[in-house]
Amino acid sequence: MGQTLHVTEGIGLVQSRGGEVVVMRPGDTVHTPPGEWHWHGAAPEHFMTHLSLWEGPGDDVPETLGGEHVTDEEYPGTQV
């Protein structure tokens, strides 16, 4: 279960709360386990197209939860 991201175009970033920022490029697949808070999006000055897959955990458990907006401090101006 959890969420799987597969980048098809562009350059993206993903980060679990308290973890390192991971750069994603076309062909990369990243999995986040269920219940792990994370954010993902295009890298600064880039675009990203991706597939996002959720594995349904069951009737009473949401597949994913939308989080709050990522702050400028959380969204690094990293050159990739």
PLY file of the C-alpha trace (Angstrom):
ply
format ascii 1.0
element vertex 80
property float x
property float y
property float z
element edge 79
property int vertex1
property int vertex2
end_header
0.00 0.00 0.00
1.02 3.64 -0.07
1.66 5.87 -3.05
3.91 5.22 -6.04
5.11 8.06 -8.29
6.54 7.38 -11.75
8.07 10.35 -13.60
7.39 10.41 -17.34
8.84 13.84 -18.22
10.72 16.71 -16.61
12.42 16.90 -13.23
10.66 16.59 -9.89
11.31 16.57 -6.18
9.87 14.41 -3.41
10.48 14.63 0.33
9.14 12.76 3.33
8.73 14.85 6.47
12.17 15.18 8.05
13.88 13.35 5.16
16.17 14.39 2.36
14.82 15.92 -0.86
15.05 13.33 -3.65
15.41 14.45 -7.28
13.24 12.46 -9.71
13.91 12.22 -13.44
12.08 10.51 -16.32
11.90 6.76 -15.68
12.35 7.10 -11.91
9.81 5.44 -9.64
9.49 6.42 -5.98
7.29 4.68 -3.41
6.05 6.24 -0.17
4.61 3.85 2.42
1.07 4.27 3.78
0.79 6.89 6.47
4.07 8.59 5.53
3.60 12.36 5.05
5.36 13.61 1.94
5.20 16.24 -0.75
6.12 16.09 -4.42
6.21 18.49 -7.33
8.27 19.94 -10.14
11.79 21.13 -9.36
12.37 24.91 -9.44
12.52 26.21 -13.03
11.33 22.81 -14.37
8.13 20.96 -15.12
7.24 17.38 -14.23
4.71 14.93 -15.60
4.10 11.82 -13.53
1.80 8.93 -12.84
0.56 8.68 -9.27
-0.69 5.29 -8.12
-2.50 4.50 -4.87
-3.13 1.01 -3.62
-6.54 0.82 -1.95
-6.07 -0.25 1.67
-9.70 -1.11 2.40
-13.17 0.26 2.97
-12.59 2.44 6.04
-9.09 3.76 5.31
-8.49 6.67 2.89
-6.08 5.98 0.01
-4.26 9.26 0.61
-4.73 12.53 2.44
-4.11 15.95 0.96
-1.67 17.97 3.00
-1.13 21.65 3.57
0.82 23.77 1.09
4.58 23.34 1.20
6.39 26.44 2.49
9.26 28.14 0.68
11.59 26.68 3.31
10.31 23.16 2.58
10.53 23.70 -1.20
14.26 24.19 -1.71
15.72 26.29 -4.49
18.04 23.42 -5.34
19.74 23.47 -8.72
19.21 20.17 -10.50
0 1
1 2
2 3
3 4
4 5
5 6
6 7
7 8
8 9
9 10
10 11
11 12
12 13
13 14
14 15
15 16
16 17
17 18
18 19
19 20
20 21
21 22
22 23
23 24
24 25
25 26
26 27
27 28
28 29
29 30
30 31
31 32
32 33
33 34
34 35
35 36
36 37
37 38
38 39
39 40
40 41
41 42
42 43
43 44
44 45
45 46
46 47
47 48
48 49
49 50
50 51
51 52
52 53
53 54
54 55
55 56
56 57
57 58
58 59
59 60
60 61
61 62
62 63
63 64
64 65
65 66
66 67
67 68
68 69
69 70
70 71
71 72
72 73
73 74
74 75
75 76
76 77
77 78
78 79
